[in-house]
Every structure is written in C-alpha cells, then in structure tokens.
Amino acid sequence: MNLDLQTIRLFVAVYEEQSLAKAAEREHLAPSAVSKRLANLEQELKVRIFERKRTGMYPTAAGEALVGHARAILRRLDRLEAEITDYAAGLRGNLRVHANTSAMVQYLPDDIRTFMARHPLVHVEIEEAISQATVRAVADNTAEIGIFGDVVQAPGLQCMVYRHDRLCLLVPDDHPLSELESIRFAKALEYEFICTPHGSSIDMAILHAAADLGVPVNMRMRVAGFEAISRMVGAGLGVAVIPEAVGQSYLSTGKVRPIRINEPWVARRLMLCTRAVDTLSPAARAFVDHLVGRAV
C-alpha cells in the first residue's frame, strides 16, 4: 500500500468529526480535496472505510479497524517531531525519579548535579522510597525511573546496573565486636539490631541471610535514615547493617565503627528500572544513559 501521512491525518479528522466539511475546516483544506483523498485511500485499500450519509460520515467495520493503526502512526510521528525539537532546542522536560536511601545518600546528589550542569532545562523531581515502593511506583507509572537494591524483584520492567555497593556491620565504638576487622554474619546475629524500614532492600537482605542460617533477627527497633540509625547505634541500642561507604563516613564521630561482613550477599548492586527505555522522553533517556554510564 502507498499511504501518505497527510491522507492518514485526513482520515482521522473525518473519523473524529464525522463530517467532510468540519474535517476540511480543521485541516485547512477544501472539502473536495478531502473527499478526493478519501476516495483514493479507499481505492488503495480496496475497501470502503466510510458510509456517506446526509447526516454525516460514518465508519465501516474496516474504518474502525483502520483508525487504531492510523492514530498509532500519528502518535509516533508526533513523538518523533517532539524528540527532534527537544534536541534542536536543547533537552528540556520534567523527570520523576524514585530512589532508595542508599542511592540518595551515596550517589545521586553528585550524579544529578553533573547531569543538570549539562542539561539545565531539565527539572528532576526525586522522591526517596524503599526499594519495593520504588519498583511499584515505576510499574504504576508514578515514576519514570526507579533505583533500588537488587534483592528486590522488578517483573515486567527493564533493569540496568546503576552502581555496585557493599554492606557492613555498624557497631558502637565500645561494643564487644568493635576490635574486629571482619565478622561472619552468624556472629552478628547474637546481638540486637537496629533495622531499616520493613520492605527496604537492606531489611530484605538481612532477613534472607538470617533465614538461610536458621537464626532469627533479634530486632530492637526500625529506624528510617542512615543518620538516625548511626545515632541509635552510637547510643548503644544495637548494631546495624548499612552501606560500607556510609559507615565509613560516620567513623569520625568516635561513637560507631564499621566492620566488614565476610558474606557474599553483602556485595550488592543498585539497579535502575524503567517501564520501557524506547518509550522514554529524550530527557529521561539522557538521564538513564548518564546514570548507567557512571556504573562502577
């Protein structure tokens, strides 16, 4: 078939207006020109797509089947035009990002800063959420991009590695374990834990590891935020599992000490997820490429 975009656009206009005259006015053409285009289209398709009546133009079954495809073609064309315009004028737009605490505290501030230095017309709206909620937000189209711990599953989403991370045990400076350089997790489970919020990737990792050992987690409390967790640990209320880099940053307080955990599960990945990369706006795609390109 030899179909041109102008004819497809006119077909959709007649379908929506149910009138040759109104469609012609909408597309700034003479009614006779629109009528000729439709006649040529029906000849090309070898089927009638409209019933022409005195009260208007009414689609046949073939016309109803055609309109979905025609609209899809026009939507893709509009998206192409918008993308080219964005690139010609400089990337612009609004991005909705959800990310877990580990990414927010360690990596995203600098990554967003460098991205926005290159694309100052892009506004990044970021919300901190536990990993499970982050994945759900992307699946529900509340967020375009999510960053989460790899212990959480993301069915139906496209996932890429954002960063490699490692967890450690944080203990009070005067704790019986504080002189150790490293520890097996079974030993740590002998003590009370300050845990991250339920459903967070670190919480899930701890529970899975404890279950594999057949030992329950002696949880004293749950606390949101690594700063608050470190203060609780420093007050002698328990031990905690947090990212190693974060634990090292609290060493200068003199109240806590990070200890290496000798278990394979503490080496983890922070993942980036989207619904479908090829449907992202140019700004969102550029942001994804920027983050994934910084994976270490």
Helices and strands as residue ranges (DSSP letters): H 5-17, H 20-26, H 31-45, E 50-53, E 56-59, H 61-89, E 93-99, H 101-106, H 108-118, E 122-128, H 131-139, E 145-149, E 158-172, E 182-183, H 185-188, E 193-195, H 201-213, E 219-222, H 226-234, E 240-243, H 244-249, G 251-253, E 256-261, G 264-266, E 267-274, G 277-279, H 282-292
